Amino acid sequence: MAITAISSSLRFDRRPPLAPVWHTLGLLILIALPMISGVYVQRRGNTSAQIFTRHASLRFSIPAIIYLAILLVYTWWGVRRSGTGLSGLIGGSWITARKVFTDIGISLGFLVTVIIVMGALTKVLGASNAKGINVILPNGPVEILVWVILSLMAGIVEETVIRGYLQTQLCCWGLPVSLAVLAQAIIFGAGHAYEGFKAVVFISVFAILAGLLAIWRKSLRPGIIGHVAFDLLAILQRG
């Protein structure tokens, strides 16, 4: 009921598409690349419990930063034709201190919600039997600095590309808001297949929550802050 009301208020179906169909298909191909490689490395026949070699933080983080930059540039290239721009995808404004602190407060609530939901899912699904990726977590100041940059990039780019562009584009094509949220979540989760099936479920649920937040606030700003904070918490796992 709530999603239906939000859908009516946003009127996505009356907006023209953000970019041509071929551009969105190209984006889906880019998103599919880590999914394909992830399935391969998870099924690769070796005895290692890890899919990366030891001390692989920089070798993972730097290519990931480059990949995220490509996604952002590709998205910008597509939406600039419609006059939307990246700021239009992000939405919202920080013209007053009150708006800034409101978004920060909402992002903290989003972060707490995500942590609670993930904790509940962990109890339901149990431990993953997929090959681990904990060796990519940073060690030392240089790796931590690069990880912080990666977390910032991931929060900004993934929210802008997936929730800002893809979710909105699906709505502009006439897909109901609830299905658009679900579709972007499945696509986003599948893009993290290198972490294993259960991780895909976790990340898809995260994407649903982020998608609903974006619809509610008509802005990606709280989701970006919460996403960045969630990724930064991975540093504590190493500690």
Secondary structure, 3 states (H helix, E strand, C coil): CHHHHHHHHHCHHHCCCCCCHHHHHHHHHHHHHHHHHHHHHHHCCCCCCECCCCCCHHHHHHHHHHHHHHHHHHHHHHHHHHCCHHHHHHECCCCCHHHHHHHHHHHHHHHHHHHHHHHHHHHHHCCCCCCECHHHCCCHHHHHHHHHHHHHHHHHHHHHHHHHHHHHHHHHCCCCHHHHHHHHHHHHHHCCHHHCHHHHHHHHHHHHHHHHHHHHHCECHHHHHHHHHHHHCHHHHHC
